[in-house]
Amino acid sequence: MSDSLLPRADDVLAAAARIAPHASVTPVLRSRTLDALAGARLAFKAEHLQRGGAFKFRGACNAVWSLDADHASAGVVTHSSGNHGAALALAARTRGIPCHVVVPEGAVAAKLANIARHGATLWRCPATIADREATCAKVQADTGATLVHPYTNPAVMAGQGTAALELLHSEGPFDVLVVPVGGGGLASGTALALQHASPGTRLVLAEPAGADDTARSLAAGKRQEAFTPDTICDGLRTLIGAPNFALLQSAGAEVIVVDDAATVAAMRLLWDVLKQVVEPSSAIVLAAVLAQPARFAGLRVGLVLSGGNVDLPALRWGAS
Amino acid sequence: MSDSLLPRADDVLAAAARIAPHASVTPVLRSRTLDALAGARLAFKAEHLQRGGAFKFRGACNAVWSLDADHASAGVVTHSSGNHGAALALAARTRGIPCHVVVPEGAVAAKLANIARHGATLWRCPATIADREATCAKVQADTGATLVHPYTNPAVMAGQGTAALELLHSEGPFDVLVVPVGGGGLASGTALALQHASPGTRLVLAEPAGADDTARSLAAGKRQEAFTPDTICDGLRTLIGAPNFALLQSAGAEVIVVDDAATVAAMRLLWDVLKQVVEPSSAIVLAAVLAQPARFAGLRVGLVLSGGNVDLPALRWGAS
C-alpha cells in the first residue's frame, strides 16, 4: 500500500494477522459504577496496556512488517508527539531495523523516555508541522529510511483498526463505538473495522473543543485546515489527515466535542473507579459519553482507551 | 464452618463455586518492562479490579452465601479498616440482607465512601482492636447479625483463596506466589489453594517492616502479639490471626519484610508501567520481589494485586 491509496476493510483483517505475533490482545474492562453513571453498558478496550503504552503499536507494527526486505533494511522514520514514535521504535525493534524519530520541542517527557528506551534515534525540532516534516525529509534523504506517517499511512490506518476488530469479536455486538480523533488514524481504522465486522454499529468520535477541526470539517463537508490547537489532550493536537477525513466522511462518523474540564473529570473517574492510569487523550471518550447521556441511554457502547503515557503527578503518601 | 475450625483445601473449591455468580474473574496483567526489571516472569492477578475494589469481596461473598436462611435474614456485621467492610456490604447486597460495619477513626476516606455506597450502616469507633470488637459485639447483640470477622472466619479464608486458584488455573504453573500479609486472610486462603492445586509452588508473603509480626511469629514458631503498627500499608496494619498463623506455619510460608520507601517506589512503578492504580498494600508484593531479586531470578512468579482503594492525590494537568 502506498500513502496515496485508501486502505480497505479487508486490510484490517490482513493487519490483524500480520501483527498477531507481536501485539498484545488487550483486556476489555467494565465497571458497574461507570455503567450506572452513564446509563449505558460500557466496555473499555484497554489499549493503554498495549505494547508501548498505546494503540499506536498496532499501526506501526503493521507498517514495519508490510515493508519488503530491501526497504526494511534501511529502516523507518517518523515525526510524532510521542506515542507513534515509541510505537514505531518498538515495531522496528521487533524486525531488527533502524528507527529515526523526529520529536517536537515540548513533547511529554514520559513519551520521549518511551521512545528512547526502545532504541530509536531521536531528532529534535520546533513544534510546527512544517518543521517536523522538513526534518523528517532530511533524515529520509540522508538514511534511505521509509517514512511512516503517524496517521495518513494506509498500513498505519489499517493496523489501528485491529483494536476495534478485537473488541467487536470478543465483546460485540455494540450499538456504538467511541474513539478519540486527532489525526484520524484510529478513527479511520475503526471505521474500516466496523465496515467489515459490524456495519450497523455507529461510530462516534470524541474531539477536544480546543482542536475541533474534524467536527468542523464534517459539518462543512470539507476538510478545514485553519488550526491552532489548545487542549490538554496532547495526543489529539493534530489536524485530521486528508485520507482519514475522506474515510470518516464516507463512513458517516459523528463527532462529540468535549472541553478539557470534562476530560479531566472523566480521567479522574477512570483512575478512581476503573483503576486505570490513562492519559487525557484516552479519557475524552468517557467524557463524550457522559456529556451527552441521551445519545447513549441504554446502549451497548465500546470505548477505546487509547493510551496511558502521562507524566504522573508527584505521589505523596502519608500514613493516612 | 464455625470460627473455631480451620478451613480445608477443598473449601476453596466450594467457595469458588459459591461465589461464581457474584464475583468477577479478574484479568491477569503482564509487563515485559517489569519482567526485565525483576529478572523473572511476573503475572499480576488484578484483584483491585474485583467488585468493591479488592479481593475481600471473595471472602465476604463466600461468608454471606454460606449462611443458612435464618441467620442470613438478621444480617451481618464486621469491623474493618475499609476493604472488608465494603466487600461485606456489597456481598450482603447480593443476598438482600442487612449489613453493619464498624469503622475505626482515621480510616481512608475512599474506603468509607465505598462502604456507604453499598448500603451498609456505618458505626464509628476509636481505632483500637478492643474498641472495634466491643462495638461489634454491641451491634451483634442489638440486631442478631452474624459476625463475619475480616480474616479469622473460615469461610472468609476459603473465599480469599479463590483468587490464587483462578490465577493457577488460568496462568499456571508458577514457581512462587507472592501475596501481602496483614491479618492473614488472603495469605492463608492462598496456602489452601496451593495445597489443593499446586503443592510444589512456594508461598512468599510480603509484609511491611512497620507491621512485621508474621515474620517474627514464623521465626519464633509462635504467634507474637506485641504489636504497634507503623506503615503506609493501611490494609496490613493488623496482627496475624491465630488460625491464619496456624495455617501459614504448617504450609511453610516464607516472609519478605519490606520498608515503606520500597513499597512506594513499587507503587509508582505499577502506576507508571503497568498503568494500574493500586494501593500501597498491593504494591508491596512487587516491592518484595524487587528487594530480593536472587530469590526470584528466572522464576515464574504470580503476584496478587490485592486492592486499589486509595485516596488519589490531586491531579493537576497543564498543557504539558
Boltz contact constraints between the chains, C-beta under 6 A:
constraints:
  - contact:
      token1: [A, 27]
      token2: [B, 27]
      max_distance: 6.0
  - contact:
      token1: [A, 48]
      token2: [B, 275]
      max_distance: 6.0
  - contact:
      token1: [A, 108]
      token2: [B, 320]
      max_distance: 6.0
  - contact:
      token1: [A, 232]
      token2: [B, 317]
      max_distance: 6.0
  - contact:
      token1: [A, 232]
      token2: [B, 319]
      max_distance: 6.0
  - contact:
      token1: [A, 264]
      token2: [B, 317]
      max_distance: 6.0
  - contact:
      token1: [A, 271]
      token2: [B, 277]
      max_distance: 6.0
  - contact:
      token1: [A, 271]
      token2: [B, 312]
      max_distance: 6.0
  - contact:
      token1: [A, 272]
      token2: [B, 312]
      max_distance: 6.0
  - contact:
      token1: [A, 275]
      token2: [B, 48]
      max_distance: 6.0
  - contact:
      token1: [A, 275]
      token2: [B, 277]
      max_distance: 6.0
  - contact:
      token1: [A, 275]
      token2: [B, 308]
      max_distance: 6.0
  - contact:
      token1: [A, 277]
      token2: [B, 271]
      max_distance: 6.0
  - contact:
      token1: [A, 277]
      token2: [B, 275]
      max_distance: 6.0
  - contact:
      token1: [A, 308]
      token2: [B, 275]
      max_distance: 6.0
  - contact:
      token1: [A, 312]
      token2: [B, 271]
      max_distance: 6.0
  - contact:
      token1: [A, 312]
      token2: [B, 272]
      max_distance: 6.0
  - contact:
      token1: [A, 313]
      token2: [B, 313]
      max_distance: 6.0
  - contact:
      token1: [A, 313]
      token2: [B, 315]
      max_distance: 6.0
  - contact:
      token1: [A, 315]
      token2: [B, 313]
      max_distance: 6.0
  - contact:
      token1: [A, 317]
      token2: [B, 232]
      max_distance: 6.0
  - contact:
      token1: [A, 317]
      token2: [B, 264]
      max_distance: 6.0
  - contact:
      token1: [A, 319]
      token2: [B, 232]
      max_distance: 6.0
  - contact:
      token1: [A, 320]
      token2: [B, 108]
      max_distance: 6.0
